[in-house]
Amino acid sequence: YLVASGDYAIVDGERGMVILTSTATHGSWTTGKRAIKASYTAGYATVPDWLQHAARITVRALYDLRNSQGKENKSEGGVNVAFTKPAAIPDEAIQILAPHRLPRALEPS
């Protein structure tokens, strides 16, 4: 049976626990293991330019690091070079993405 979104609540987002609310018009879930089917629509119909730009910056940064990823240093021709660990997302991309983040995502953990 289709259960209206107002008839259930997510009580534990990390574990994905969903319960029927006390005001649910449908009395119970379908019986059986893993009997809940969930569907949703999210995202953008067309990816905004700012998001494409941030993605390109990130991909380019990862591409530029392709020879040093996973390495702490490199020795070549008698010279030893220590690599600094770059951020997963470059600062420029973070600045582009920052205005579009949810406020709860900005809170320190």
A tleap script that builds the chain and sets N, CA, C and O, in Angstrom:
source leaprc.protein.ff14SB
mol = sequence {
  NTYR LEU VAL ALA SER GLY ASP TYR ALA ILE
  VAL ASP GLY GLU ARG GLY MET VAL ILE LEU
  THR SER THR ALA THR HIE GLY SER TRP THR
  THR GLY LYS ARG ALA ILE LYS ALA SER TYR
  THR ALA GLY TYR ALA THR VAL PRO ASP TRP
  LEU GLN HIE ALA ALA ARG ILE THR VAL ARG
  ALA LEU TYR ASP LEU ARG ASN SER GLN GLY
  LYS GLU ASN LYS SER GLU GLY GLY VAL ASN
  VAL ALA PHE THR LYS PRO ALA ALA ILE PRO
  ASP GLU ALA ILE GLN ILE LEU ALA PRO HIE
  ARG LEU PRO ARG ALA LEU GLU PRO CSER
}
set mol.1.N position { 0.830 -1.190 0.000 }
set mol.1.CA position { 0.000 0.000 0.000 }
set mol.1.C position { 0.865 1.240 0.000 }
set mol.1.O position { 1.933 1.267 0.611 }
set mol.2.N position { 0.403 2.255 -0.682 }
set mol.2.CA position { 1.106 3.525 -0.667 }
set mol.2.C position { 0.786 4.234 0.639 }
set mol.2.O position { -0.382 4.376 1.004 }
set mol.3.N position { 1.808 4.676 1.335 }
set mol.3.CA position { 1.636 5.379 2.601 }
set mol.3.C position { 1.990 6.835 2.359 }
set mol.3.O position { 3.084 7.144 1.889 }
set mol.4.N position { 1.066 7.727 2.680 }
set mol.4.CA position { 1.284 9.160 2.486 }
set mol.4.C position { 2.448 9.638 3.344 }
set mol.4.O position { 2.668 9.112 4.435 }
set mol.5.N position { 3.189 10.621 2.868 }
set mol.5.CA position { 4.382 11.084 3.587 }
set mol.5.C position { 4.041 11.649 4.964 }
set mol.5.O position { 4.902 11.672 5.844 }
set mol.6.N position { 2.814 12.100 5.169 }
set mol.6.CA position { 2.418 12.597 6.489 }
set mol.6.C position { 2.116 11.489 7.471 }
set mol.6.O position { 1.921 11.757 8.657 }
set mol.7.N position { 2.073 10.237 7.006 }
set mol.7.CA position { 1.724 9.107 7.862 }
set mol.7.C position { 2.929 8.373 8.446 }
set mol.7.O position { 2.754 7.387 9.161 }
set mol.8.N position { 4.132 8.827 8.160 }
set mol.8.CA position { 5.310 8.185 8.727 }
set mol.8.C position { 6.343 9.236 9.101 }
set mol.8.O position { 6.282 10.383 8.659 }
set mol.9.N position { 7.279 8.818 9.915 }
set mol.9.CA position { 8.341 9.728 10.357 }
set mol.9.C position { 9.663 8.969 10.342 }
set mol.9.O position { 9.705 7.765 10.598 }
set mol.10.N position { 10.730 9.680 10.043 }
set mol.10.CA position { 12.077 9.105 10.115 }
set mol.10.C position { 12.575 9.382 11.519 }
set mol.10.O position { 12.759 10.539 11.894 }
set mol.11.N position { 12.795 8.336 12.298 }
set mol.11.CA position { 13.208 8.517 13.690 }
set mol.11.C position { 14.703 8.348 13.886 }
set mol.11.O position { 15.242 8.777 14.906 }
set mol.12.N position { 15.368 7.746 12.951 }
set mol.12.CA position { 16.818 7.585 13.039 }
set mol.12.C position { 17.373 7.631 11.625 }
set mol.12.O position { 17.438 6.611 10.940 }
set mol.13.N position { 17.776 8.834 11.191 }
set mol.13.CA position { 18.247 9.027 9.828 }
set mol.13.C position { 19.490 8.239 9.485 }
set mol.13.O position { 19.649 7.798 8.347 }
set mol.14.N position { 20.391 8.050 10.471 }
set mol.14.CA position { 21.627 7.315 10.195 }
set mol.14.C position { 21.360 5.847 9.906 }
set mol.14.O position { 21.985 5.259 9.023 }
set mol.15.N position { 20.430 5.256 10.650 }
set mol.15.CA position { 20.119 3.841 10.449 }
set mol.15.C position { 18.928 3.651 9.512 }
set mol.15.O position { 18.625 2.525 9.116 }
set mol.16.N position { 18.249 4.749 9.155 }
set mol.16.CA position { 17.126 4.655 8.232 }
set mol.16.C position { 15.867 4.095 8.850 }
set mol.16.O position { 15.082 3.449 8.155 }
set mol.17.N position { 15.642 4.322 10.152 }
set mol.17.CA position { 14.464 3.794 10.825 }
set mol.17.C position { 13.252 4.686 10.532 }
set mol.17.O position { 13.280 5.895 10.765 }
set mol.18.N position { 12.196 4.065 10.019 }
set mol.18.CA position { 10.964 4.761 9.659 }
set mol.18.C position { 9.818 4.121 10.436 }
set mol.18.O position { 9.714 2.896 10.491 }
set mol.19.N position { 8.945 4.955 11.045 }
set mol.19.CA position { 7.796 4.426 11.772 }
set mol.19.C position { 6.520 5.103 11.288 }
set mol.19.O position { 6.556 6.213 10.758 }
set mol.20.N position { 5.390 4.420 11.476 }
set mol.20.CA position { 4.097 5.039 11.206 }
set mol.20.C position { 3.784 5.997 12.344 }
set mol.20.O position { 4.076 5.697 13.501 }
set mol.21.N position { 3.201 7.137 12.035 }
set mol.21.CA position { 2.815 8.077 13.080 }
set mol.21.C position { 1.502 7.634 13.703 }
set mol.21.O position { 0.787 6.802 13.145 }
set mol.22.N position { 1.188 8.198 14.868 }
set mol.22.CA position { -0.046 7.822 15.558 }
set mol.22.C position { -1.283 8.295 14.801 }
set mol.22.O position { -2.386 7.808 15.052 }
set mol.23.N position { -1.112 9.232 13.887 }
set mol.23.CA position { -2.244 9.744 13.107 }
set mol.23.C position { -2.335 9.122 11.715 }
set mol.23.O position { -3.083 9.602 10.864 }
set mol.24.N position { -1.581 8.064 11.490 }
set mol.24.CA position { -1.543 7.424 10.174 }
set mol.24.C position { -2.929 6.909 9.784 }
set mol.24.O position { -3.643 6.332 10.604 }
set mol.25.N position { -3.296 7.124 8.521 }
set mol.25.CA position { -4.597 6.640 8.029 }
set mol.25.C position { -4.523 5.175 7.628 }
set mol.25.O position { -5.553 4.508 7.533 }
set mol.26.N position { -3.324 4.668 7.393 }
set mol.26.CA position { -3.109 3.259 7.063 }
set mol.26.C position { -2.585 2.606 8.334 }
set mol.26.O position { -1.614 3.098 8.909 }
set mol.27.N position { -3.190 1.521 8.790 }
set mol.27.CA position { -2.912 0.945 10.098 }
set mol.27.C position { -1.600 0.227 10.280 }
set mol.27.O position { -1.118 0.155 11.410 }
set mol.28.N position { -0.986 -0.313 9.237 }
set mol.28.CA position { 0.257 -1.049 9.424 }
set mol.28.C position { 1.032 -1.115 8.115 }
set mol.28.O position { 0.500 -0.848 7.038 }
set mol.29.N position { 2.307 -1.478 8.242 }
set mol.29.CA position { 3.118 -1.703 7.058 }
set mol.29.C position { 2.753 -3.052 6.459 }
set mol.29.O position { 2.148 -3.893 7.123 }
set mol.30.N position { 3.120 -3.248 5.219 }
set mol.30.CA position { 2.994 -4.556 4.606 }
set mol.30.C position { 3.884 -5.509 5.395 }
set mol.30.O position { 4.990 -5.135 5.786 }
set mol.31.N position { 3.425 -6.722 5.632 }
set mol.31.CA position { 4.224 -7.653 6.428 }
set mol.31.C position { 5.334 -8.276 5.591 }
set mol.31.O position { 5.239 -8.346 4.365 }
set mol.32.N position { 6.363 -8.716 6.251 }
set mol.32.CA position { 7.473 -9.358 5.567 }
set mol.32.C position { 8.757 -8.590 5.779 }
set mol.32.O position { 8.751 -7.397 6.081 }
set mol.33.N position { 9.869 -9.308 5.611 }
set mol.33.CA position { 11.174 -8.664 5.763 }
set mol.33.C position { 11.395 -7.650 4.650 }
set mol.33.O position { 11.103 -7.901 3.481 }
set mol.34.N position { 11.908 -6.527 5.042 }
set mol.34.CA position { 12.251 -5.455 4.094 }
set mol.34.C position { 11.106 -5.135 3.140 }
set mol.34.O position { 11.300 -4.990 1.933 }
set mol.35.N position { 9.907 -5.027 3.712 }
set mol.35.CA position { 8.707 -4.846 2.912 }
set mol.35.C position { 8.430 -3.384 2.567 }
set mol.35.O position { 7.433 -3.080 1.912 }
set mol.36.N position { 9.289 -2.495 2.997 }
set mol.36.CA position { 9.069 -1.078 2.731 }
set mol.36.C position { 9.800 -0.678 1.453 }
set mol.36.O position { 10.994 -0.933 1.297 }
set mol.37.N position { 9.073 -0.057 0.559 }
set mol.37.CA position { 9.678 0.473 -0.661 }
set mol.37.C position { 9.579 1.991 -0.578 }
set mol.37.O position { 8.490 2.535 -0.402 }
set mol.38.N position { 10.691 2.662 -0.703 }
set mol.38.CA position { 10.702 4.116 -0.636 }
set mol.38.C position { 11.138 4.680 -1.975 }
set mol.38.O position { 12.015 4.128 -2.638 }
set mol.39.N position { 10.525 5.771 -2.362 }
set mol.39.CA position { 10.953 6.474 -3.569 }
set mol.39.C position { 10.907 7.963 -3.286 }
set mol.39.O position { 10.086 8.433 -2.499 }
set mol.40.N position { 11.788 8.695 -3.929 }
set mol.40.CA position { 11.824 10.139 -3.752 }
set mol.40.C position { 12.415 10.792 -4.993 }
set mol.40.O position { 13.059 10.142 -5.817 }
set mol.41.N position { 12.182 12.070 -5.101 }
set mol.41.CA position { 12.753 12.854 -6.181 }
set mol.41.C position { 13.587 13.953 -5.534 }
set mol.41.O position { 13.110 14.658 -4.645 }
set mol.42.N position { 14.818 14.096 -5.976 }
set mol.42.CA position { 15.701 15.100 -5.396 }
set mol.42.C position { 16.653 15.611 -6.462 }
set mol.42.O position { 16.803 15.008 -7.525 }
set mol.43.N position { 17.285 16.716 -6.163 }
set mol.43.CA position { 18.304 17.236 -7.071 }
set mol.43.C position { 17.766 18.337 -7.976 }
set mol.43.O position { 16.721 18.931 -7.710 }
set mol.44.N position { 18.493 18.586 -9.030 }
set mol.44.CA position { 18.161 19.637 -9.971 }
set mol.44.C position { 17.721 19.021 -11.292 }
set mol.44.O position { 18.270 18.008 -11.724 }
set mol.45.N position { 16.730 19.634 -11.932 }
set mol.45.CA position { 16.341 19.187 -13.271 }
set mol.45.C position { 17.478 19.484 -14.248 }
set mol.45.O position { 17.773 18.685 -15.137 }
set mol.46.N position { 18.107 20.636 -14.071 }
set mol.46.CA position { 19.274 21.034 -14.851 }
set mol.46.C position { 20.349 21.457 -13.856 }
set mol.46.O position { 20.081 22.267 -12.968 }
set mol.47.N position { 21.543 20.930 -13.988 }
set mol.47.CA position { 22.619 21.254 -13.046 }
set mol.47.C position { 23.015 22.719 -13.228 }
set mol.47.O position { 23.377 23.133 -14.329 }
set mol.48.N position { 22.945 23.516 -12.130 }
set mol.48.CA position { 23.287 24.941 -12.225 }
set mol.48.C position { 24.756 25.157 -12.619 }
set mol.48.O position { 25.618 24.323 -12.340 }
set mol.49.N position { 25.013 26.275 -13.260 }
set mol.49.CA position { 26.374 26.601 -13.702 }
set mol.49.C position { 27.370 26.628 -12.547 }
set mol.49.O position { 28.494 26.146 -12.688 }
set mol.50.N position { 26.963 27.192 -11.399 }
set mol.50.CA position { 27.873 27.296 -10.253 }
set mol.50.C position { 28.292 25.909 -9.762 }
set mol.50.O position { 29.439 25.715 -9.361 }
set mol.51.N position { 27.367 24.943 -9.792 }
set mol.51.CA position { 27.698 23.587 -9.349 }
set mol.51.C position { 28.606 22.879 -10.358 }
set mol.51.O position { 29.526 22.158 -9.972 }
set mol.52.N position { 28.347 23.087 -11.638 }
set mol.52.CA position { 29.215 22.521 -12.673 }
set mol.52.C position { 30.633 23.077 -12.533 }
set mol.52.O position { 31.614 22.345 -12.661 }
set mol.53.N position { 30.725 24.380 -12.267 }
set mol.53.CA position { 32.031 25.024 -12.128 }
set mol.53.C position { 32.802 24.443 -10.933 }
set mol.53.O position { 33.986 24.126 -11.051 }
set mol.54.N position { 32.128 24.304 -9.785 }
set mol.54.CA position { 32.778 23.742 -8.595 }
set mol.54.C position { 33.224 22.303 -8.858 }
set mol.54.O position { 34.298 21.895 -8.414 }
set mol.55.N position { 32.411 21.542 -9.571 }
set mol.55.CA position { 32.770 20.154 -9.893 }
set mol.55.C position { 33.987 20.114 -10.804 }
set mol.55.O position { 34.879 19.287 -10.616 }
set mol.56.N position { 34.028 21.000 -11.786 }
set mol.56.CA position { 35.176 21.027 -12.705 }
set mol.56.C position { 36.473 21.392 -11.971 }
set mol.56.O position { 37.530 20.822 -12.242 }
set mol.57.N position { 36.381 22.340 -11.049 }
set mol.57.CA position { 37.558 22.736 -10.267 }
set mol.57.C position { 38.063 21.544 -9.457 }
set mol.57.O position { 39.266 21.293 -9.398 }
set mol.58.N position { 37.141 20.812 -8.836 }
set mol.58.CA position { 37.506 19.658 -8.017 }
set mol.58.C position { 38.113 18.542 -8.860 }
set mol.58.O position { 39.126 17.954 -8.481 }
set mol.59.N position { 37.498 18.253 -9.996 }
set mol.59.CA position { 38.019 17.207 -10.878 }
set mol.59.C position { 39.402 17.592 -11.391 }
set mol.59.O position { 40.302 16.753 -11.452 }
set mol.60.N position { 39.569 18.845 -11.755 }
set mol.60.CA position { 40.877 19.301 -12.248 }
set mol.60.C position { 41.949 19.164 -11.172 }
set mol.60.O position { 43.070 18.739 -11.453 }
set mol.61.N position { 41.597 19.529 -9.933 }
set mol.61.CA position { 42.562 19.426 -8.837 }
set mol.61.C position { 42.962 17.968 -8.600 }
set mol.61.O position { 44.134 17.667 -8.372 }
set mol.62.N position { 41.989 17.076 -8.656 }
set mol.62.CA position { 42.300 15.651 -8.485 }
set mol.62.C position { 43.137 15.129 -9.647 }
set mol.62.O position { 44.045 14.321 -9.450 }
set mol.63.N position { 42.835 15.587 -10.851 }
set mol.63.CA position { 43.616 15.170 -12.017 }
set mol.63.C position { 45.064 15.647 -11.890 }
set mol.63.O position { 45.999 14.900 -12.179 }
set mol.64.N position { 45.237 16.889 -11.458 }
set mol.64.CA position { 46.586 17.430 -11.298 }
set mol.64.C position { 47.396 16.663 -10.251 }
set mol.64.O position { 48.625 16.639 -10.311 }
set mol.65.N position { 46.711 16.042 -9.299 }
set mol.65.CA position { 47.386 15.297 -8.237 }
set mol.65.C position { 47.514 13.806 -8.540 }
set mol.65.O position { 47.919 13.032 -7.673 }
set mol.66.N position { 47.176 13.401 -9.753 }
set mol.66.CA position { 47.119 11.965 -10.082 }
set mol.66.C position { 48.433 11.229 -9.847 }
set mol.66.O position { 48.424 10.035 -9.548 }
set mol.67.N position { 49.552 11.915 -9.976 }
set mol.67.CA position { 50.843 11.246 -9.800 }
set mol.67.C position { 51.322 11.241 -8.355 }
set mol.67.O position { 52.281 10.548 -8.015 }
set mol.68.N position { 50.655 12.013 -7.507 }
set mol.68.CA position { 51.091 12.064 -6.110 }
set mol.68.C position { 50.030 11.547 -5.137 }
set mol.68.O position { 50.291 11.456 -3.938 }
set mol.69.N position { 48.853 11.211 -5.629 }
set mol.69.CA position { 47.799 10.699 -4.747 }
set mol.69.C position { 48.279 9.457 -4.016 }
set mol.69.O position { 48.845 8.547 -4.622 }
set mol.70.N position { 48.047 9.425 -2.704 }
set mol.70.CA position { 48.422 8.267 -1.909 }
set mol.70.C position { 49.902 8.187 -1.566 }
set mol.70.O position { 50.343 7.214 -0.955 }
set mol.71.N position { 50.663 9.185 -1.948 }
set mol.71.CA position { 52.102 9.187 -1.669 }
set mol.71.C position { 52.432 10.313 -0.701 }
set mol.71.O position { 51.836 11.388 -0.760 }
set mol.72.N position { 53.375 10.064 0.180 }
set mol.72.CA position { 53.810 11.101 1.117 }
set mol.72.C position { 55.030 11.853 0.603 }
set mol.72.O position { 55.219 13.032 0.902 }
set mol.73.N position { 55.856 11.154 -0.177 }
set mol.73.CA position { 57.028 11.806 -0.746 }
set mol.73.C position { 57.469 11.045 -1.989 }
set mol.73.O position { 57.008 9.939 -2.271 }
set mol.74.N position { 58.369 11.676 -2.713 }
set mol.74.CA position { 58.875 11.066 -3.947 }
set mol.74.C position { 60.351 11.404 -4.068 }
set mol.74.O position { 60.770 12.543 -3.861 }
set mol.75.N position { 61.128 10.384 -4.409 }
set mol.75.CA position { 62.559 10.593 -4.625 }
set mol.75.C position { 62.864 10.374 -6.098 }
set mol.75.O position { 62.483 9.362 -6.686 }
set mol.76.N position { 63.558 11.340 -6.680 }
set mol.76.CA position { 63.925 11.232 -8.093 }
set mol.76.C position { 65.195 12.030 -8.326 }
set mol.76.O position { 65.279 13.197 -7.943 }
set mol.77.N position { 66.169 11.412 -8.946 }
set mol.77.CA position { 67.422 12.094 -9.272 }
set mol.77.C position { 68.153 12.615 -8.055 }
set mol.77.O position { 68.789 13.667 -8.112 }
set mol.78.N position { 68.068 11.883 -6.944 }
set mol.78.CA position { 68.756 12.308 -5.730 }
set mol.78.C position { 68.037 13.400 -4.958 }
set mol.78.O position { 68.564 13.912 -3.970 }
set mol.79.N position { 66.848 13.758 -5.394 }
set mol.79.CA position { 66.083 14.803 -4.714 }
set mol.79.C position { 64.844 14.164 -4.095 }
set mol.79.O position { 64.137 13.404 -4.757 }
set mol.80.N position { 64.579 14.475 -2.817 }
set mol.80.CA position { 63.409 13.957 -2.121 }
set mol.80.C position { 62.405 15.092 -1.952 }
set mol.80.O position { 62.735 16.136 -1.389 }
set mol.81.N position { 61.176 14.889 -2.438 }
set mol.81.CA position { 60.132 15.914 -2.345 }
set mol.81.C position { 59.018 15.377 -1.458 }
set mol.81.O position { 58.489 14.295 -1.710 }
set mol.82.N position { 58.656 16.139 -0.404 }
set mol.82.CA position { 57.550 15.762 0.479 }
set mol.82.C position { 56.277 16.425 -0.030 }
set mol.82.O position { 56.264 17.623 -0.312 }
set mol.83.N position { 55.211 15.645 -0.146 }
set mol.83.CA position { 53.935 16.178 -0.608 }
set mol.83.C position { 53.096 16.620 0.581 }
set mol.83.O position { 53.081 15.964 1.623 }
set mol.84.N position { 52.407 17.726 0.418 }
set mol.84.CA position { 51.446 18.133 1.431 }
set mol.84.C position { 50.112 17.488 1.063 }
set mol.84.O position { 49.800 17.320 -0.116 }
set mol.85.N position { 49.332 17.131 2.075 }
set mol.85.CA position { 48.054 16.479 1.818 }
set mol.85.C position { 47.033 17.554 1.457 }
set mol.85.O position { 46.695 18.391 2.294 }
set mol.86.N position { 46.537 17.538 0.214 }
set mol.86.CA position { 45.572 18.552 -0.190 }
set mol.86.C position { 44.188 18.257 0.381 }
set mol.86.O position { 43.880 17.122 0.746 }
set mol.87.N position { 43.373 19.285 0.449 }
set mol.87.CA position { 41.987 19.105 0.882 }
set mol.87.C position { 41.243 18.286 -0.167 }
set mol.87.O position { 41.596 18.313 -1.346 }
set mol.88.N position { 40.210 17.556 0.264 }
set mol.88.CA position { 39.420 16.742 -0.667 }
set mol.88.C position { 38.747 17.630 -1.710 }
set mol.88.O position { 38.620 17.252 -2.875 }
set mol.89.N position { 38.318 18.814 -1.276 }
set mol.89.CA position { 37.699 19.774 -2.192 }
set mol.89.C position { 38.533 21.052 -2.120 }
set mol.89.O position { 38.757 21.570 -1.026 }
set mol.90.N position { 38.990 21.564 -3.238 }
set mol.90.CA position { 39.801 22.790 -3.230 }
set mol.90.C position { 39.056 23.981 -2.617 }
set mol.90.O position { 37.830 24.062 -2.690 }
set mol.91.N position { 39.806 24.895 -2.016 }
set mol.91.CA position { 39.208 26.077 -1.374 }
set mol.91.C position { 38.311 26.862 -2.324 }
set mol.91.O position { 37.247 27.332 -1.921 }
set mol.92.N position { 38.726 27.010 -3.575 }
set mol.92.CA position { 37.920 27.761 -4.541 }
set mol.92.C position { 36.547 27.123 -4.732 }
set mol.92.O position { 35.541 27.829 -4.812 }
set mol.93.N position { 36.500 25.800 -4.805 }
set mol.93.CA position { 35.224 25.102 -4.959 }
set mol.93.C position { 34.383 25.243 -3.694 }
set mol.93.O position { 33.166 25.403 -3.778 }
set mol.94.N position { 35.016 25.187 -2.525 }
set mol.94.CA position { 34.290 25.360 -1.260 }
set mol.94.C position { 33.641 26.736 -1.204 }
set mol.94.O position { 32.505 26.866 -0.746 }
set mol.95.N position { 34.348 27.762 -1.663 }
set mol.95.CA position { 33.796 29.115 -1.668 }
set mol.95.C position { 32.586 29.219 -2.597 }
set mol.95.O position { 31.628 29.929 -2.291 }
set mol.96.N position { 32.625 28.522 -3.716 }
set mol.96.CA position { 31.487 28.533 -4.648 }
set mol.96.C position { 30.296 27.806 -4.033 }
set mol.96.O position { 29.156 28.248 -4.181 }
set mol.97.N position { 30.549 26.704 -3.350 }
set mol.97.CA position { 29.479 25.883 -2.782 }
set mol.97.C position { 28.890 26.454 -1.488 }
set mol.97.O position { 27.725 26.203 -1.181 }
set mol.98.N position { 29.673 27.211 -0.735 }
set mol.98.CA position { 29.269 27.680 0.597 }
set mol.98.C position { 27.893 28.358 0.649 }
set mol.98.O position { 27.113 28.036 1.545 }
set mol.99.N position { 27.559 29.271 -0.255 }
set mol.99.CA position { 26.254 29.929 -0.157 }
set mol.99.C position { 25.067 28.980 -0.377 }
set mol.99.O position { 23.926 29.340 -0.087 }
set mol.100.N position { 25.326 27.798 -0.877 }
set mol.100.CA position { 24.249 26.869 -1.220 }
set mol.100.C position { 24.111 25.729 -0.218 }
set mol.100.O position { 23.266 24.854 -0.400 }
set mol.101.N position { 24.922 25.722 0.833 }
set mol.101.CA position { 24.862 24.663 1.841 }
set mol.101.C position { 23.721 24.900 2.805 }
set mol.101.O position { 23.348 26.042 3.074 }
set mol.102.N position { 23.170 23.822 3.320 }
set mol.102.CA position { 22.127 23.920 4.333 }
set mol.102.C position { 22.744 24.426 5.637 }
set mol.102.O position { 23.875 24.064 5.961 }
set mol.103.N position { 22.024 25.250 6.385 }
set mol.103.CA position { 22.588 25.774 7.637 }
set mol.103.C position { 23.053 24.674 8.588 }
set mol.103.O position { 24.079 24.838 9.249 }
set mol.104.N position { 22.323 23.552 8.679 }
set mol.104.CA position { 22.723 22.493 9.609 }
set mol.104.C position { 24.032 21.830 9.178 }
set mol.104.O position { 24.718 21.224 10.001 }
set mol.105.N position { 24.379 21.940 7.911 }
set mol.105.CA position { 25.629 21.352 7.431 }
set mol.105.C position { 26.823 22.225 7.798 }
set mol.105.O position { 27.968 21.783 7.701 }
set mol.106.N position { 26.567 23.450 8.215 }
set mol.106.CA position { 27.638 24.370 8.553 }
set mol.106.C position { 27.996 24.324 10.039 }
set mol.106.O position { 29.015 24.879 10.452 }
set mol.107.N position { 27.146 23.653 10.855 }
set mol.107.CA position { 27.399 23.599 12.288 }
set mol.107.C position { 28.594 22.684 12.554 }
set mol.107.O position { 28.742 21.641 11.917 }
set mol.108.N position { 29.454 23.090 13.515 }
set mol.108.CA position { 30.585 22.216 13.846 }
set mol.108.C position { 30.095 20.932 14.515 }
set mol.108.O position { 29.102 20.944 15.242 }
set mol.109.N position { 30.790 19.838 14.267 }
set mol.109.CA position { 30.351 18.562 14.866 }
set mol.109.C position { 31.000 18.312 16.204 }
set mol.109.O position { 30.739 17.288 16.835 }
savepdb mol mol.pdb
quit
